[in-house]
Structure formats: structure tokens, C-alpha cells
Amino acid sequence: MSRIKTFLLFFWNRFADLRISLRQKRLLRRDVRYVRRHAPPQVLSIDETLERVAQEKLSVSRFGDGEIKLVAGRDISFQKQSAALSEALSEVLHSDDEGFLVCLPDIFDDRSYLMDTPAAHWKKHLAEFRPVWYDRLRPGKVYGNAFMSRCYMQLRDKSTCAGSFRRMKQIWDGQDVLLVEGEKSRLGIGNDLFDNARSIRRILGPVENAFVRYDELFEAAKKHGKDKLILLALGPTASVMSYALFREGFRAIDLGHADVEYEWFLRGATTRIPIQNKFVNEAGAGAGVGALEDETYQRQILEIIV
């Protein structure tokens, strides 16, 4: 009986693999036809984006594959979808406010500058979600580059990465910074990413599904963010909250994975490796990440909302 079960399981898995392969080929053919009829959005380079954000003191929302899946009504690994989140993300993506920069991944045309694995990932992603992107973008609008905070691991040519991080640090040079981050993200701890900021304060939110606590996090950011640059690392919630804070008169930047990318850059890592004492959703997530008793870090925490 066990041999029969093994035999049947083998063929079931082969059948499932075949269905997935055929679907992907169909989507790729559809994407080729779609590209012929629609021009890609104009996206700045990473360094152009960083320079504009620093020099023009812009607020920023960043969009990636996770955000667009949520717009399309799909769950992602660390955030459940909801109608409210989908609607809010769509509003930000279609916004066109002076002083606010919407950033997209620079993947809609040439992806040769990416390593093979991320290039293949984005090709597959676009085959399914390109129409979702294009339906919500403004024709003729120039977008920032969402890879402004993912400016190391996925790039083939890493010779420009040191310069990109220098430009990034200019965004908060000499400023009072409020970090609104996941409870175990610990941005800047163990590295010098924010050493040139005048001061650092923190609001800690949920490690996952942060949108559930959106209202409380938003009010806390407004309460403590006066006269501060607000940097957010809360997954897709940050994409929504940065725009909402901007509309309330604050300067807010969705910084995303910048700290993790910087940690990998400092280590010269060639794969996505875990970082001690930090939640890295792409490498082990929160496995083994416990409390951090560092006195400086603890003094920086203003509120914990989890």
C-alpha cells in the first residue's frame, strides 16, 4: 500500500508542477503582448532618487512586490490583506503631491543590472501583476526608485553601493530622527547607519501584520514626530503611513530594508544571511531573536505598540 501511495504522490506532484509551468508560460506570453501596447513607467536611478530625497527634503513611500500583491487582494508572508489596506495603498500609488515621492522598483524594462535570481523573480512577478501596476500609475509621471533602500544585495555591480549608502546617510545628517519600526528590527543598532543623526528616538510596532495597529502607531508618530524626520520600517504599513504623515505636515520616509542591506554590505555578504539580534524576514525571520538590553537602545524607545 505504501508503494502505491508513493507512486500516486509522485504523479500528483508531477501533475501539479506541470499545471504551474503551463500557467506561468501562459502568463509570460500575455505579458509580452501587454508590453507591446503599454509603455513602462519612468523610474529614477537609485542615486538620483537618494539625491533628490536628500536635497529636496522629500517624503517617500516605496512599493514592491508585496505592496502590489496586497493591492490585488493577496496575502503576503508578513501582512494579511484587507480591503482598507488595499484601498490605502492604491491611493498612495496614484498620488501626485508636490514634496512627496512615490517609489517603484526599477524592473519594468531592463533588469540586466540585477543578479540572476532577483531578475527571474521580477520577470515572473510582472507576468502576473504588470496590469495591476500599470492600472494604478499616472501616465508621464516620474517615479523614484524603490531600491533606494535595497541598494546592495541584488545588484550585479556592487562598486556603487558605498556611494549609495553615503548618499542615503545625507538624508538624516544632523537631524532629529524618529524611527517607527518593527519591534525586533533595531535599525542602526550594531552599525553606524545613523551615527550622523543628531538624535534617535523609537516607536516599536508589531513584527508582522502591523496594519492591525495602524491607528495607534499613526497617533504615536504624530505625538512624537514634531520637528523630527520620521523614518518608517513597518512593511506595507510604512507605505501608507508615510503618505498619511506627509498629508498631516510631517516629513516621513518609508526606509524599509535599508538597515539589513547595510548590514549585508558591511559584511560583504553574497547571500541573504541572518543578522544577530535583528528580525530579517528574508533570512530566518525572527528565529532566535530575543530581547536586547543595550542601554542606549532602551533609552531611545518612547512607545511599544505590539
C-alpha positions in Angstrom: 0.0 0.0 0.0 2.8 2.4 0.9 4.4 1.8 -2.6 1.1 2.7 -4.2 0.8 5.9 -2.2 4.3 6.9 -3.1 3.6 6.2 -6.7 0.4 8.2 -6.7 2.0 11.1 -4.8 4.8 11.2 -7.3 2.4 11.6 -10.2 0.3 14.1 -8.3 3.3 16.2 -7.7 4.4 16.0 -11.3 0.9 16.9 -12.5 0.9 19.9 -10.1 4.3 21.0 -11.4 3.0 20.8 -14.9 0.0 22.9 -14.2 2.2 25.6 -12.6 4.6 25.5 -15.5 1.8 25.8 -18.1 0.2 28.7 -16.2 3.5 30.6 -16.0 4.1 30.2 -19.7 0.6 31.5 -20.4 1.2 34.5 -18.2 4.6 35.2 -19.8 3.0 35.1 -23.3 0.3 37.5 -22.0 2.9 39.8 -20.6 4.8 40.0 -23.9 1.6 41.1 -25.6 0.8 43.6 -22.8 4.3 45.2 -23.0 3.8 45.9 -26.8 0.8 48.0 -26.0 1.9 49.8 -22.8 5.0 52.0 -22.2 6.8 51.3 -18.9 6.8 53.9 -16.1 9.8 56.2 -15.9 11.8 55.4 -12.8 14.9 57.3 -11.5 18.1 55.6 -10.7 18.9 54.7 -7.1 21.4 57.5 -6.7 19.2 60.1 -8.4 16.4 59.1 -6.0 18.6 59.4 -2.9 20.0 62.8 -4.1 16.5 64.2 -4.7 15.2 62.9 -1.3 18.1 64.5 0.5 18.4 67.8 -1.4 14.6 68.5 -1.8 13.7 67.1 1.6 11.1 64.9 0.2 8.8 62.4 1.9 8.7 58.9 0.4 6.6 55.8 0.0 8.1 52.7 -1.5 6.3 50.0 -3.4 7.5 46.4 -4.1 6.0 43.1 -5.0 4.4 42.7 -1.5 2.6 46.0 -1.7 1.2 45.3 -5.2 0.0 41.8 -4.2 -1.9 43.4 -1.3 -3.4 45.9 -3.7 -4.5 42.9 -5.7 -6.1 41.3 -2.6 -3.4 38.7 -1.9 -1.8 38.0 1.5 1.9 38.1 1.8 4.1 36.3 4.3 4.2 39.1 7.0 1.0 41.0 6.3 -2.6 39.8 5.8 -4.5 41.7 3.1 -7.6 43.7 3.8 -9.9 46.0 1.8 -8.8 49.0 3.8 -5.1 48.3 3.2 -5.6 47.7 -0.5 -7.5 50.9 -0.9 -4.9 52.9 1.1 -2.0 51.5 -0.9 -3.8 52.2 -4.2 -4.4 55.8 -3.1 -0.7 56.4 -2.4 0.4 54.7 -5.6 -1.8 57.0 -7.6 -0.9 60.2 -5.7 0.8 63.2 -7.2 1.6 65.6 -4.4 4.5 68.1 -4.6 7.1 67.2 -2.0 6.1 63.5 -1.9 7.9 60.9 -3.9 6.3 57.6 -4.8 9.0 55.0 -5.5 8.7 51.9 -7.7 11.1 49.0 -8.3 13.1 49.7 -11.5 12.1 46.3 -13.1 9.6 47.2 -15.8 12.0 47.2 -18.7 15.7 46.4 -18.3 16.6 44.0 -15.5 20.1 43.1 -16.6 21.6 45.1 -13.8 20.1 42.6 -11.3 21.5 39.3 -10.2 20.0 36.3 -11.9 17.7 35.2 -9.1 16.0 38.6 -8.4 15.8 39.3 -12.2 14.0 36.0 -12.7 11.7 36.7 -9.7 10.7 40.1 -11.1 10.1 38.6 -14.6 7.8 36.1 -13.1 6.1 38.7 -10.9 5.4 41.1 -13.8 3.9 38.3 -15.9 1.1 38.2 -13.3 1.0 41.6 -11.8 2.1 44.1 -14.5 -1.5 45.2 -15.3 -2.1 45.8 -11.6 0.8 48.1 -11.5 0.0 50.0 -14.7 -3.7 50.4 -13.9 -2.7 52.5 -10.8 0.1 54.6 -12.2 0.0 58.1 -13.6 1.0 58.3 -17.3 4.0 60.6 -17.7 4.8 60.8 -14.0 8.5 60.3 -12.9 8.8 57.9 -10.0 11.6 57.4 -7.5 13.4 54.1 -7.2 12.1 51.8 -4.5 15.6 50.1 -4.5 16.9 53.3 -2.8 16.9 51.2 0.4 17.7 47.9 -1.3 20.9 49.1 -2.9 23.3 46.2 -2.3 22.4 42.5 -2.3 20.5 42.2 -5.6 22.8 44.3 -7.7 25.4 42.7 -10.1 27.7 45.7 -9.9 28.3 46.4 -6.3 31.0 49.0 -6.9 28.4 51.8 -6.5 27.0 50.6 -3.2 29.3 52.5 -0.9 28.4 55.8 -2.6 24.7 54.9 -2.4 24.9 54.4 1.4 26.8 57.7 1.7 24.0 59.5 -0.2 21.4 57.7 2.0 23.1 59.0 5.2 22.8 62.5 3.9 19.0 62.3 4.2 19.2 62.4 8.1 22.5 64.2 8.5 22.4 66.4 11.6 18.6 65.8 12.1 16.5 64.6 15.0 15.1 61.2 13.8 12.0 59.3 15.0 12.2 55.6 13.9 8.9 53.8 13.7 9.9 50.2 13.2 9.1 46.6 13.9 9.8 45.5 17.5 12.8 43.5 16.5 14.1 45.5 13.5 16.5 47.5 15.6 17.6 49.9 12.9 21.1 51.2 13.3 21.9 49.0 16.3 25.4 47.4 15.9 26.3 49.6 12.9 26.9 53.3 12.1 24.0 53.9 9.8 22.5 56.7 11.9 25.7 57.9 13.6 25.4 61.3 11.8 21.9 61.9 13.0 21.6 64.5 15.9 19.3 62.2 17.9 17.4 59.0 17.6 14.0 58.1 19.2 12.0 55.0 18.5 8.4 53.7 18.4 8.2 49.9 18.2 5.4 48.2 16.4 4.4 44.6 15.5 6.9 42.4 13.9 4.2 41.2 11.5 0.7 42.4 10.4 1.5 46.0 11.6 -1.6 47.3 9.8 -3.7 45.9 12.6 -2.2 48.6 14.9 -2.2 51.3 12.3 -4.3 53.9 14.1 -2.3 53.7 17.3 1.1 53.8 15.5 -0.1 56.7 13.4 -1.2 58.7 16.5 2.1 57.9 18.3 4.1 59.0 15.3 2.3 62.3 15.2 2.7 62.7 19.0 6.4 62.2 19.0 7.3 63.3 15.4 7.1 67.0 15.7 10.2 68.7 14.4 11.7 65.3 13.6 12.4 63.3 10.4 10.2 60.2 10.7 11.7 57.0 9.2 9.5 54.0 8.9 10.2 50.3 8.7 6.9 48.5 9.1 6.4 46.7 5.8 3.5 47.8 3.6 2.1 49.8 6.6 5.0 52.2 6.2 4.0 52.8 2.5 0.6 54.0 3.7 1.7 55.8 6.9 4.4 57.9 5.3 1.9 59.4 3.0 -0.7 60.0 5.8 2.0 61.7 7.9 3.1 63.8 4.9 -0.5 65.0 4.5 -0.5 66.0 8.2 2.6 68.2 7.7 5.3 65.8 8.8 8.3 64.6 6.7 8.2 60.8 6.6 10.2 58.3 4.7 9.5 54.6 4.2 13.0 53.3 4.7 12.2 49.6 4.5 15.1 47.2 4.5 17.9 49.8 4.5 19.4 48.6 7.7 19.6 45.0 6.7 21.0 45.8 3.3 23.7 48.0 5.1 24.5 45.1 7.4 25.0 42.8 4.4 27.1 45.4 2.7 29.3 45.8 5.7 29.9 42.0 5.8 30.4 41.7 2.0 27.6 39.1 2.1 26.8 37.3 -1.1 23.6 35.7 0.1 20.8 36.9 2.4 22.2 35.9 5.8 20.6 36.3 9.3 21.8 39.3 11.3 22.3 38.7 15.0 19.6 40.3 17.3 17.6 41.5 14.3 14.4 40.4 12.5 15.2 39.6 8.9 12.1 38.3 7.2 14.2 37.1 4.2 16.7 35.1 6.2 15.3 33.2 9.2 12.8 35.9 10.1 12.7 36.2 13.9 14.1 32.8 14.7 16.4 33.1 17.7 15.9 36.9 18.0 15.4 37.7 21.7 15.4 40.8 23.9 18.0 43.5 23.5 19.2 45.0 26.8 21.5 47.6 25.2 21.1 50.7 27.4 21.4 53.2 24.6 18.7 51.4 22.6 16.4 51.1 25.5 16.7 54.8 26.3 15.6 55.6 22.7 12.3 53.8 22.9 9.3 56.1 23.5 6.4 53.7 23.0 5.9 50.0 22.3 2.7 49.2 20.3 2.5 45.5 19.5 
